[in-house]
Amino acid sequence: GMFVMVDVRATKLSGEEFAWKLLDDHNIGVMPGESFGKGGAGHVRIALTVEAQVLRQACETIRSMAEALVAKAK
């Protein structure tokens, strides 16, 4: 499959914390980067295997959540 790793460290959450928050708050599932070893820490893996419209909407939600978390972390 096709995937992309997204760096979420600026949110001050681990990849696992970010993934759980995204699932709990928005019902969007991503894989925590920590599942892939130390190098994946602070990242989430997004599958690019859904319809373009669904992916676009999910990415907008992910961006909005990340921006809010970064603003809160400052």
C-alpha distances in whole Angstrom, upper triangle without the diagonal:
4,6,10,13,16,20,22,25,27,27,29,26,24,20,21,24,22,19,22,24,22,21,25,26,23,21,18,16,14,14,17,16,19,17,16,19,22,20,18,21,22,18,16,12,11,7,8,7,11,14,15,18,17,14,18,20,18,18,21,22,20,22,26,25,25,28,30,29,30,33,34,33,36
4,7,10,13,17,19,22,24,25,27,25,23,19,20,23,21,18,22,23,20,20,24,25,22,21,17,15,13,13,16,15,18,17,15,19,21,19,17,20,20,16,14,10,9,6,5,7,10,13,13,16,15,12,15,18,16,15,19,20,18,20,23,23,22,25,27,27,27,30,32,31,33
4,7,10,13,16,19,21,21,23,21,19,15,17,19,17,15,18,20,17,18,22,22,20,19,15,13,10,10,12,12,15,14,13,16,18,16,13,16,16,12,10,6,6,4,5,8,11,14,14,16,15,12,14,16,14,13,17,17,15,17,20,20,19,22,24,23,24,27,28,27,29
4,6,10,12,15,17,18,20,18,17,13,16,18,15,14,18,19,16,18,21,21,19,19,15,14,10,10,12,11,14,14,13,16,17,14,12,14,14,10,8,6,5,7,7,11,13,15,15,17,16,12,14,16,13,11,15,16,13,14,18,18,16,19,21,20,20,24,25,24,26
4,7,9,12,14,15,17,15,13,10,13,15,13,12,16,17,15,17,20,20,19,19,15,14,10,9,9,7,11,12,11,13,14,11,8,11,10,6,6,4,6,9,11,14,16,19,18,20,18,14,16,17,15,12,16,16,13,14,17,16,14,17,20,18,18,22,23,21,24
4,6,9,11,12,14,13,12,9,12,14,11,11,15,15,13,16,19,19,17,18,14,13,10,10,10,9,12,14,13,15,15,12,9,11,9,5,5,6,7,11,12,16,17,19,18,19,18,14,15,16,13,11,13,14,10,10,14,13,11,13,16,15,14,18,19,18,20
4,6,8,9,11,11,10,8,12,13,11,12,15,15,14,17,20,19,19,20,17,16,13,12,11,9,12,14,14,14,13,11,9,9,6,4,7,9,11,15,16,19,21,23,21,22,21,18,18,19,16,13,15,15,12,11,14,13,10,12,15,13,12,16,17,15,17
4,6,6,8,7,7,7,10,10,8,10,13,12,12,15,17,16,16,18,15,15,12,12,10,10,12,15,15,16,14,13,11,9,6,5,7,10,12,16,18,21,21,24,22,23,21,18,18,18,15,13,15,14,10,10,12,10,7,10,12,10,9,13,14,12,14
4,5,5,6,7,8,11,11,9,12,15,14,15,18,19,19,19,21,19,18,15,15,12,11,12,16,16,16,13,12,11,8,5,7,10,13,15,19,21,24,25,27,26,27,25,22,22,22,19,17,18,17,14,13,15,13,10,12,13,10,9,13,13,11,13
4,5,8,10,11,14,13,11,14,17,15,15,19,20,19,20,22,20,20,17,18,15,15,16,19,20,19,17,16,14,12,9,10,13,16,17,21,23,26,26,28,27,27,25,22,22,22,19,17,17,16,13,12,13,12,8,9,11,8,6,9,10,8,9
4,5,8,10,12,10,8,12,14,12,12,16,17,16,17,19,17,18,16,16,14,14,16,19,20,20,18,17,15,13,9,10,12,16,17,21,22,25,25,27,26,26,24,21,21,20,18,16,16,14,12,11,11,9,6,8,8,5,5,8,8,6,9
4,7,9,11,9,9,13,14,13,14,17,18,17,19,21,19,19,17,17,14,14,15,18,19,19,17,17,15,12,9,11,13,17,19,23,25,28,28,30,29,29,27,24,24,24,21,19,20,18,15,15,15,12,10,11,11,8,7,10,9,7,9
4,6,8,6,6,9,10,10,11,14,15,15,16,18,17,16,14,14,11,12,12,15,17,17,15,15,13,10,7,9,11,15,17,20,23,25,26,28,27,27,25,22,23,22,19,18,19,17,14,14,15,12,10,12,12,9,10,13,11,9,13
4,5,5,6,8,10,11,12,14,15,16,18,18,17,15,13,12,8,9,8,11,13,13,12,12,10,7,5,7,9,13,15,19,22,24,25,27,27,27,25,22,23,23,19,18,20,18,15,16,17,14,12,15,15,12,13,16,15,13,16
4,6,5,6,9,10,10,12,14,15,16,16,14,12,9,8,5,6,6,9,11,11,11,11,8,6,4,5,5,9,12,15,18,20,21,24,24,24,22,19,21,20,17,16,18,16,13,14,16,13,12,15,16,13,14,18,17,15,18
4,5,5,6,9,10,11,12,14,15,15,13,11,9,8,5,7,7,8,11,12,12,13,10,8,8,8,8,11,13,16,19,21,22,25,25,25,22,20,22,21,18,17,20,17,14,17,18,15,14,17,17,15,16,20,18,17,21
4,5,5,6,9,10,10,12,14,14,13,12,11,11,8,11,10,12,15,16,15,16,13,11,9,10,10,13,15,18,21,23,23,26,26,26,23,21,22,21,17,17,19,16,13,16,16,13,12,15,15,12,14,17,15,14,18
4,6,5,6,9,10,10,11,12,11,10,9,10,8,10,11,13,15,16,16,16,13,11,9,9,8,11,12,16,18,20,20,23,23,22,20,18,19,17,14,14,15,13,10,12,13,9,9,12,12,10,12,15,14,13,17
4,6,5,6,9,10,10,10,8,7,6,7,6,9,11,11,14,16,16,17,13,12,10,9,7,9,10,13,16,18,18,20,21,21,17,16,18,16,13,13,15,13,10,13,14,11,11,15,15,13,15,18,17,17,21
4,5,5,6,8,10,9,9,8,9,9,9,12,13,13,16,18,19,19,16,14,13,13,11,13,13,16,19,20,20,23,23,23,19,18,20,18,15,16,17,14,12,15,16,12,13,17,16,14,17,19,18,18,21
4,5,5,6,8,9,9,10,10,12,11,14,15,16,19,20,21,21,18,16,14,14,12,14,15,17,20,21,21,23,23,22,19,18,19,17,14,15,15,12,10,13,13,9,11,14,12,11,14,16,15,15,19
4,6,5,5,7,6,7,8,11,11,14,16,16,19,21,21,21,17,16,14,13,11,12,12,14,17,18,17,19,19,18,15,14,15,13,10,11,12,9,7,11,11,8,10,13,12,11,14,17,16,17,20
4,6,6,4,5,5,8,10,11,15,16,16,19,21,22,23,19,18,16,15,12,13,13,14,17,18,16,19,20,19,15,15,17,14,11,13,14,11,10,14,14,11,13,17,16,15,18,20,19,20,24
4,6,6,8,9,12,14,14,18,18,19,22,24,24,25,21,20,18,18,15,17,16,18,21,21,20,22,23,21,18,18,19,17,14,16,17,13,13,16,15,12,14,17,16,15,18,20,19,20,23
4,6,8,11,13,15,16,19,20,21,24,26,26,26,23,21,19,18,16,18,17,19,21,22,20,21,22,20,17,17,18,15,12,14,14,10,11,14,12,9,12,15,13,13,16,18,16,18,21
4,5,9,11,15,16,19,21,21,23,26,27,26,23,22,19,18,15,16,15,16,18,19,16,18,18,16,13,14,14,11,9,12,11,8,9,12,11,9,12,15,14,14,17,19,18,20,23
4,6,10,13,15,18,20,20,22,25,26,26,22,22,20,18,15,15,14,15,17,17,15,16,17,16,12,13,15,12,10,13,13,10,11,15,14,12,15,18,17,17,20,22,22,23,26
4,7,10,12,15,18,17,19,22,24,23,19,19,18,15,12,12,10,11,13,14,12,14,15,14,10,10,12,10,7,10,11,9,9,12,13,11,13,16,17,16,19,21,21,22,25
4,7,10,13,15,14,16,19,21,20,17,17,16,14,10,10,8,9,12,12,12,15,16,16,12,11,14,13,9,11,14,12,10,14,15,14,15,18,19,18,20,23,23,23,26
4,7,9,12,11,13,16,17,17,13,14,13,10,6,6,5,7,11,12,12,15,16,17,14,12,14,14,10,11,14,12,10,13,15,14,14,17,18,17,19,22,22,22,25
4,6,9,7,9,12,14,14,10,11,11,9,6,5,7,9,12,14,15,18,19,20,17,15,18,18,14,14,17,16,13,16,18,16,15,19,20,18,20,23,23,22,25
4,5,6,8,10,11,11,8,8,8,6,5,6,9,12,15,17,18,22,22,23,20,18,20,20,16,16,18,17,14,16,18,16,14,18,19,17,18,22,21,20,23
4,5,6,7,8,8,4,5,7,5,5,6,10,12,16,18,20,23,23,24,22,19,21,21,18,17,20,19,15,17,20,17,16,19,21,18,18,22,22,20,23
4,5,5,6,8,5,5,7,7,8,10,13,16,19,21,23,26,26,28,25,22,24,25,21,20,23,22,18,20,22,20,18,21,22,19,20,24,23,21,24
4,6,9,10,7,8,11,10,9,10,13,14,18,19,21,25,26,27,24,22,24,25,21,21,24,22,19,22,24,21,20,24,25,22,23,27,26,24,27
4,7,7,6,8,11,10,10,9,13,14,18,19,22,25,26,28,25,22,25,26,22,21,25,24,20,22,25,23,21,25,26,24,24,28,28,26,28
4,6,6,7,11,11,12,12,16,18,21,23,25,29,29,31,28,25,28,28,25,24,27,26,22,24,27,24,22,26,27,24,24,28,28,25,28
4,5,5,9,10,13,14,18,20,23,25,27,31,31,32,30,27,29,29,26,25,27,26,23,24,26,24,21,24,26,23,22,26,26,23,25
4,6,9,9,11,12,16,18,21,23,26,29,28,30,28,25,27,28,24,23,25,25,21,22,25,23,20,23,25,22,21,25,25,23,25
4,6,6,8,9,13,15,18,20,23,26,25,27,25,22,23,24,21,19,22,22,18,19,22,20,17,20,22,20,19,23,23,21,23
4,6,8,11,14,17,20,23,25,28,27,28,26,23,24,25,21,20,22,21,18,19,21,19,16,19,20,17,17,21,21,18,21
4,7,10,13,17,19,22,24,26,26,26,24,21,22,22,19,17,19,18,15,15,17,15,12,15,17,14,13,17,17,15,17
4,7,10,13,16,19,20,23,22,23,21,18,19,20,16,15,17,16,12,13,16,14,12,15,17,14,14,18,19,17,19
4,6,10,13,15,17,19,19,20,18,15,16,17,13,12,15,14,11,12,15,13,12,15,17,15,16,19,20,18,21
4,7,10,12,14,17,17,18,16,13,15,16,13,12,15,15,12,14,17,16,14,18,20,18,19,22,23,22,25
4,6,9,10,13,13,15,12,9,12,13,10,9,13,13,10,12,15,15,14,17,19,18,19,23,23,23,26
4,5,8,11,12,14,11,9,12,13,11,11,15,15,13,15,18,18,18,21,23,22,23,26,27,27,29
4,6,8,8,11,10,7,10,12,11,10,14,15,14,16,19,19,19,21,24,24,24,27,28,28,31
4,7,9,11,10,8,12,14,12,13,16,17,16,19,21,21,22,24,26,26,27,30,31,31,34
4,6,8,6,6,10,11,10,12,15,15,15,18,20,20,21,23,25,26,27,29,30,31,33
4,6,5,6,9,10,11,12,14,16,16,18,20,21,22,24,26,27,28,30,32,33,35
4,6,5,6,9,10,10,12,14,15,16,18,20,21,22,24,26,26,28,30,31,33
4,5,5,6,9,10,11,12,14,15,17,18,20,21,23,24,26,27,29,30,32
4,5,5,6,9,10,11,12,14,15,17,18,20,21,23,24,26,27,28,31
4,5,5,6,9,10,10,12,14,15,16,18,20,21,22,24,26,26,29
4,6,5,6,9,10,11,12,14,15,16,18,20,21,23,24,26,27
4,5,5,6,9,10,11,12,14,15,17,19,20,21,23,24,26
4,5,5,6,9,10,11,12,14,15,16,18,20,21,22,25
4,5,5,6,8,10,10,12,14,15,16,18,20,21,23
4,5,5,6,9,10,11,12,14,15,17,18,20,21
4,5,5,6,8,10,11,12,14,15,17,18,20
4,6,5,6,9,10,11,12,14,15,16,19
4,5,5,6,9,10,10,12,14,15,17
4,5,5,6,9,10,11,12,14,16
4,6,5,6,9,10,11,12,15
4,5,5,6,9,10,10,13
4,5,5,6,9,10,11
4,6,5,6,9,10
4,5,5,6,9
4,5,5,6
4,5,6
4,6
4
